[in-house]
Amino acid sequence: MVGEGSLTAVGVYSISSSGALTAVAGSPFPASASPFDVEVNCSGRLVFVIDNGSFNGSYSAIDVYSMSSGGALTPVSGEPFYNGTSSTSGGLALSPNGQFLFVSDTFSNDISSMSIGSDGTLSQVSGSPFATRIGPAESLSRARGCLFTRFYSPSPKSMAAQ
């Protein structure tokens, strides 16, 4: 699965035993804006795509799709969803239990936390977005309830001012 930004679409490919890729029927699938990061839940049933481009004036659109056993994507009802910031979002991560989606908000210096409904719908967690010291570039989820993020490195001058 790959975000195909120039096509404003999400490409889904099957992988042969030799490693060759073949687009699944219907691929690429339309996205709301330019896909930047893609996450698939552990069951392979839900696909989350952060769009790194303006959609109806928002830079934080999140597309959610249900995925068939053959790889076809169908938008869930109500998508695209918004993570409550007007910043460009840089990355997605799922919680280890698959109940939350985290979105790094690059230029607003925060991370949004979204609750995932059983049907794939997203809703903002109370208190979200959560402030970070500097702009997170992307988020990574790991076991033991920790969320790791890589930050954009500020200049030494701006670090001294913090």
C-alpha positions in Angstrom: 0.0 0.0 0.0 1.4 3.4 -0.9 0.2 7.0 -0.9 0.3 8.2 -4.5 0.4 11.9 -3.9 0.6 13.1 -7.4 -2.5 11.1 -8.3 -4.4 12.1 -5.1 -4.9 8.3 -4.5 -3.8 5.3 -2.5 -2.3 2.4 -4.4 -2.8 -1.2 -3.3 -0.6 -3.9 -4.6 -0.5 -7.7 -4.2 3.0 -9.2 -3.7 3.8 -12.4 -5.7 6.1 -15.1 -4.3 8.9 -13.7 -6.5 8.4 -10.2 -4.9 6.7 -8.7 -8.0 4.0 -6.2 -7.4 0.6 -6.1 -9.2 -2.0 -3.5 -8.6 -5.2 -5.0 -7.1 -8.5 -4.4 -9.0 -9.6 -0.8 -8.7 -6.2 0.5 -7.6 -5.4 3.3 -7.2 -8.3 4.4 -4.9 -9.2 8.1 -4.6 -8.0 10.1 -1.6 -9.2 13.5 -0.3 -5.9 15.2 -1.0 -2.2 14.2 -1.4 -1.6 11.1 0.7 1.5 11.3 2.9 1.4 8.4 5.3 -0.5 5.1 5.4 -1.3 2.8 8.4 -3.2 -0.5 8.3 -4.6 -2.0 11.5 -3.5 -5.5 12.7 -6.5 -7.2 11.3 -5.9 -5.7 7.9 -9.5 -4.5 7.8 -9.0 -0.7 8.2 -6.7 1.6 6.3 -5.8 5.1 7.6 -4.3 7.8 5.3 -3.1 11.2 6.3 -3.4 13.7 3.5 -0.6 16.2 3.2 -2.4 18.8 1.1 -5.4 21.1 1.4 -8.8 19.6 1.4 -11.6 22.1 1.9 -9.2 24.5 3.6 -7.9 21.9 6.0 -4.3 20.4 6.0 -5.3 17.7 8.4 -7.7 15.4 6.5 -7.6 11.7 7.4 -9.1 9.2 5.0 -10.3 5.9 6.4 -11.1 2.9 4.3 -12.4 -0.6 4.9 -10.3 -3.1 3.0 -11.7 -6.3 1.4 -9.8 -9.6 1.4 -8.8 -8.8 -2.2 -7.3 -5.4 -1.2 -10.1 -3.2 -2.5 -10.6 0.0 -0.5 -14.0 1.5 0.4 -14.3 4.8 2.2 -16.0 4.5 5.7 -19.0 6.7 6.3 -18.2 10.2 7.3 -14.6 10.4 6.0 -12.5 12.4 5.6 -12.0 13.1 9.3 -10.1 16.0 10.8 -7.7 15.9 13.7 -8.5 19.4 15.1 -5.5 21.3 13.8 -4.9 23.4 10.7 -1.3 22.3 10.6 0.2 20.0 8.0 0.2 16.5 9.5 3.3 14.4 9.1 2.7 10.9 10.3 0.3 8.3 11.6 0.6 5.6 14.3 -1.8 3.1 15.7 -1.9 2.2 19.4 -0.8 -1.4 20.2 -4.5 -2.3 21.0 -5.7 -0.7 17.7 -8.2 1.6 19.5 -6.4 4.9 18.9 -4.8 6.7 16.0 -2.1 9.2 16.7 -1.3 12.0 14.2 1.8 14.2 14.3 1.0 17.8 13.6 4.3 19.1 12.2 3.9 22.9 12.3 1.5 23.3 15.3 3.9 21.4 17.6 1.4 18.8 18.8 0.2 15.2 18.4 -3.5 14.5 18.0 -5.1 11.4 19.5 -8.2 10.0 17.8 -10.4 7.2 19.1 -11.3 4.5 16.4 -14.9 3.3 16.4 -15.6 -0.3 15.5 -16.7 0.9 12.0 -13.5 2.9 11.5 -15.0 6.3 12.3 -12.6 8.7 14.1 -13.4 11.0 17.0 -11.1 13.4 18.9 -9.9 12.2 22.3 -10.7 14.7 25.1 -7.8 17.2 25.5 -6.4 16.4 22.1 -4.2 17.7 20.4 -1.4 17.3 23.0 1.5 19.8 22.9 5.0 18.8 22.1 8.1 20.9 22.6 8.9 21.2 18.9 7.3 20.0 15.7 7.0 16.2 15.4 8.0 14.9 12.0 6.3 11.5 12.3 5.0 9.2 15.0 5.8 5.6 15.8 3.8 3.3 18.1 5.5 0.7 20.2 4.6 -1.8 22.9 4.2 -1.0 26.5 2.0 2.0 25.9 4.8 4.3 24.6 4.5 6.6 21.6 7.8 7.5 20.0 8.2 10.5 17.7 11.0 11.9 15.6 11.2 15.7 15.8 12.4 18.2 13.2 15.7 19.5 14.4 15.6 23.2 15.1 18.7 25.4 14.6 21.2 25.6 17.5 20.1 29.2 18.0 16.5 28.3 18.5 17.4 25.4 20.8 19.4 27.9 23.0 16.2 30.0 23.4 14.1 27.1 24.7 
